[in-house]
Amino acid sequence: MINFERFKLPNGLRVLLHRDESTPMAVVNVLYDVGARDEDAQKTGFAHLFEHLMFGGSRHIPDFDTELQKAGGENNAFTSNDITNYYDVLPAQNIDTALWLESDRMLSLAFTARSLEVQRNVVIEEFKQRYLNQPYGDVWLELRPLAFRVHPYKWATIGKNIKHIEDASIEDVKSFFKKFYCPSNAILCIAGNFEPNYLKEKVTFWFGAIPPGKKLPRIIKAEPIQKAFREKTILRRVPANAFYFAFKMPERKNPDYYLADILSDILGREKSSLLFIRLQKEQQLVTEISCYILGSLDAGLLLISGKLAEDSTFEKFESSFWKVLQEFIKGKVTENELISVKNKLKTSKAFQEQGLLNRAMNLSYFELLGDANGINEEFAIYDQIEVKQILSFAKKCLRKSNCSLLRVKKN
């Protein structure tokens, strides 16, 4: 059970306090409700660019990292298609420093031509290194537009075209900041060893005077139901032929999301999973295979990916792959198998929540979903899932007409 307090400032900032007296540390986590799905189709990659720009100095603080390091802290951030998350980890007695830093960059970034140029070059270099100049690096640049035709999940977080970042102007950047980086669009979670009443005063002091901004309605075109199998083969200089099966699955708030999570573990979580045993261990068609879900806020993807064995072919593998899935759907999962998967999944989640940072990030995320207490209710949801629900969902999800397949073939 993760205990927390919740309150909201008049400017709309949602605040969560999670006290842990067993640690000398603290985490200040700020989640902004903006990701790549909120971008203009002609100006993609902006949420990720802001992940970098937010460290480039703010109105009163020219060097974010130096000030935090003086307080014995470290920080980082990540961007997804759904959210942007910033966090600071530091000794609990120095929480004030992190609140000062986060409030100042929420108030206003130091928008300068130099800062934009520096971070633009960092992002462009990252695009080249991670997506263009390494084996399988461009998989998501190819797979997302294959699986999604309408929804903005069709482009990766880095953006669909690096030219969008190359052409970004100061005016573009200021406009994006004004839209999304404001108290009414943020969730602040503080976790660690602190005195709650003192901290409430400090949060109000540092964040209370920031203008609320306006939380804009999110209008995103829903992805149409996929009715036919899609496939694409690309030739690349890679060490082995690879495959990526992308099946559409429900959004994060849908009860079937949990069925997809369990199903992915049954199919390909580890060496006891169905696909590993049948396709790798028994038939030796692949050298690796796994199944996982993206956990997207909107309807997303269940992925099955891996690499072919040297003497295997796509034709032979795919024939066996679809046969194994059909046998699974028509067969059965034993109660013991389901219990085993549930226990492993719950153990993994419980282990993650031992870390103070993970607790802060997860509380913020569940608050975004609607209620931070959802973090304490998930185990009960998994416990209630039955075998017949898994097989019913598998029949609906693992249809060939619901799948997009990307093959990466050795050139």
N, C-alpha and C positions, 0 to 999 in steps of 0.2 A: 504493500500500500504506500503510495507516494502522496504525502500530505502537502497541501499548499493553501495559500490565501489568494484571493482575487479582489482587485479593485480597479476602478476606472477613473482616469482624470477627466475634468470637464472638457479638455480638448480632444477626447476620444481615445487616448492611449490606454490600451488594456495592459494591466500589470499583474504578474503572477509572482508570488514569493514562496519559495520552497526552502525551509530552514533545515539544515543538517549540521548539528553540533559536533559530529564526529570528525569533521575535517577542518583544517586551518585555512582552506581555500574557498574561493567563491567564483561563480560564473555569472557574467552579465551577457544575456543573449537577446538579440533584437531580431525578430522575424518581420520582414516586410512582405505584405501580400501582393507580390509582383514577381512574375517569372517570364520566361520566353513566350508563353501563351498570350501575354498581354501586349506584345509588340505589334507594331504596324508591319504588314507583310513586306513592305518595301524598305523597312528600317529594322532589320532583325539583328540580334546580338546585343541589344542595348542593355538588357538586364544584367548580362554577364559583364559588359563593359563597366557598368556601375559597380559591380563587385570590386573592380580594380580602382575606379575613380574615388570610391569612398575612403580609400587609404591615402589619397593624394593631398590631404590637408583640408581643413574647414575654416570657417570665418575667423576664429580666434586661435586656432591650433595648426600651425604650418606643417608639423610632422607628428602624425598620429602614433606611429610605432615607437618613436623615441620616448614620448611621454609615458606610454604604457610600460615600456621596458624599465624606465626609472622606478616604476612602482612594483617591479618584480613580476610583471605580467607578460602574457603573449596573446596573440589574437589571430583569427583567420576568418574566412567566410566561404560560402558556397552558393552557387546559383543552380536552380533546376528549371524545368519548364513551368513549374508552379510557384515557387517561392524564392526569395533571396534571404539568406540567414547570416548574421554577423555575430561573433562571440568573442568575449574576452575572458581569460582565465588568469586570476591573480590572487595574492594573499588577501584573506577576508578583510583585514584592517584597511586595505586600500581600495575597497569598492568605490569609494567616492571618486577616485580618479577615473575609473571606467565609466561611471555615470556622467561625469563631466565630458569625457571624450565622445561618448555616444550621443549625448544631447546636442553637442555642438555640431556634429556632422548631420544630425537630423534637422537642426535649425537651418543650416546652409553650408553647402560645400563651397570651397574656394575655387570657383570656376575660372580657370586661366587657360590660355592657349597652350602654355607649356605643359600643364598637368594633363590636359586632354591628349596632347601629342605623345607624351611619355607613355601613358596608359594605352593609347591606341596602338603604339608600336609593340607593347607587351602582348596585347591581345592578338595582333597580327602574327607575331612570332609564335605564340601558343597555337594558333590555328595551323600554321605550317608544321610545327614540330609534332603536335598530337594527332592532327587529322590528315595531314598530307604526306608526311615523311616517315611514317612507321607502318609496319604491316598491319592490315585490318583497321587502320586509323580512320578511314572514311566510311566505315560500315554504317554509322548512324546518319551520315549525310545522304546515304543511299537508301537505307531501310525506312526511315521516317516518311519521306514522301511517297514511298511505295505503299506503306500501310495506311497513311492518312492522306486524304484528298482535299478535305475542307478545313478541318480543325487545325489550329496553329501548332499542334504537336507535330505537324509535318516538317517542321525545321528543328534542328538541334539547338541546344542552349548557346553554342558558339555563334549561331546565325546560319542562314542558308547560303549566304554569299558574303565573303569577307569585304567586298566592296562597300557593303552597307556601313561597316565600321570605318573604312578608309574615308568615306564621304561624310561622316558624322560631323556636324558643325556645333559650335558652342550653343547656338540657339536650340538645336535638336536636343542636346544634352540637358540644358536648363528646363526645357519643356517636359522631358521625361521625369526629371527629378521632382518638379512641382506636382506632377500628377500622382506619383506613387510614394515618395519618401516623406511621409508626414505622419503625425501622431494617429490620425483617424485610420491609417492604413497599416499600423504597426502593432506588434505585441512584444512587450518587454517582460522577460522572465529573469529573475535573480535567484540563484540557488547557492547555498553555502551556509557558513557560520556567521550569523548576523542577528541583531536585535530588531525585530520586525517594525516596531513603532518608530524607531530612529530611521530605519530605511524608508519607511513611507514618507517621512518628512523630507528626506534627501531626494527621493524620486520626484516629489512635488516641486521641490526647489529647482532641480535641474531641468525637468521636462514640462512643468506646468505652464510656463509662459510661451511655449512654442505654439505658433498658430496651428489650429487643427488641420487645415487643409480640407479637401473635399473628397470623400470616398466615392469614387465614380462607380456607377453600375457596370458590372462586367457583362458585356454582350459578345458572346462567342458563338459562332455557328457550330451546331452539333454535327459530328461526323455521321454521315448516312450509314445505315446498316449495310455491311459488306455482303454481297450476294454471290460473288464469284472468286475463285482462287486466283491470286496474283503471284507472279514469279518474275524474277530478274536475275540474270547471271552477269557478273562483272569479272573482267580479267585483271589480275594484279600480281605484282611480284611479292608473293607470300610463300612461306615455307610449307604450307599444307592447304589443301582445299578445305573451305569452311562453309558452314550453313547456318542460317538464322531464320527459324520459323516464328512468325509473329502472329499470334491469335488475339483477336479483340476480346477484351474482358471489361467488366463493369467498373464504374467510378469508385473512388475511395469510400464514399458514404453508403454505397449500396451493400446490403447484407451479403450478396453473392461475392463481394470482394474477399471475404474470409474463406469462402469455398475455393476461390482461385488460389489463395495463398497456400491452403492445405494441399490442393491438387498439385501445385508446382513442386512441393516437397516430396510428394509420393512419386512423381514422375522423375525428378532429377536433382534432388538435394545433395545426395552423397552416394557412396559406393553400395549402399543397400537399396537404392532407388530402382524403379522398374526399367528405365531407359538404359542406365548403366549396366544392369545385369543382362538385359536382352540384347542390346546392340553393341556394347563394348566387351563385356566379359564373355558372353556365349558366342556371338556371331563375329566379334572382332572387326566390325565394320568402321568403328571410330576409335580415335585415340583419346578423345574426351567428349563428354556431352553433359549438359546441365539444363535445368529448367528454373526459371525465376520470373517474378512479376515486377513491373516498374513502380507500382504503388502510386499511380497518377491520380490527381484530384478529379479530373474528368475521365471518361471512359478511356482505358489505356490498353496495355499489351501484356500478354503472357508469352514469354520468350523461351524457345528451346534452341540452343545453339551448341556448336561443337566443331570438331575437325575430323575429317575423314582419315582412315588408315591409308598408308601409302599404296596398297594394292586394291583399295576399294574404289568404287565409282559412285557418282551421284545417283545414277539410275538404280544400281543395286541397293544402295543405302536407303533411298527414298521409298522404294518398294517395301522394304522391310519395316521402315519407320511407320508408314501408314497402316501396315498390317498389325504392328504391335499396338498402336493406338486403338484400332478397332477391336482387337481382342480384349484390351483393357476395358473399353466402354461396355462391351457385351458380357464381360466377366464379372468379377466381384473383388471388392477390397474387404479383407477380414477385419473384424472388430479389433483384433490385436495389432494389426498393421496400422490402423487409424490411431489407436491409443499411442503407439510408439512414435508416430510422426507428431502427434500433438505434444507429447512430452518433450521431444527434441526441440520443437518450435518454441514452447514455453520456456525451456531452459535457456535457449539462445536469447530470448527477449529479456529474461530475468538477468542474465549475465550482462547484457548491454546496459541495463538500468542501474547497475552497480556504479557506473561512472557518473560523476556529478554533471559533466557536460552533456552527456546523453539525456539525463533526466531533464535538464533545462531545455534542451532542444525539443524533446518529445512533448513536454508540457506545452510549449509554445505551439507546436504543430497541432496537437489535439484541441487547443483553444481555437485555432484557426478553423478546424473542422466543426466547431460549435460548442465544445465543452472540454476543458482540460482534464476533467475527471474521467474522460474516455480512456485515458491511460490506465486507469484502475479497473476498467470494465472489460478489457479485451480478453483476458484469460477465460472469463465466464462465457463469452461468445464462442471461443474456440471449443470449450468443453461441451457445448450444446450441439455441435455439428455431428451429424449422423452419416453413416456409410451411404445410405440411399441418396442423401443430398449431394454428396461428392460425385457419385456416378451420374446423377441427373444433370448436374452442372457440366461434367466432363462431356456428356453427349451433346450438350448445347454449344459448348465452347470449342471443342477440338474437331469441329467440322472442317473439311478441306475448304469449303466455300467461305469460311471465316478466317482464312489464313493468307498471309503474304510471306513468300519465301524469297530470301536473298541468298544467292550462291556466290561465294568468292572463289574463283578458280585460278589456279596457278598459271601464270603467263609464261 
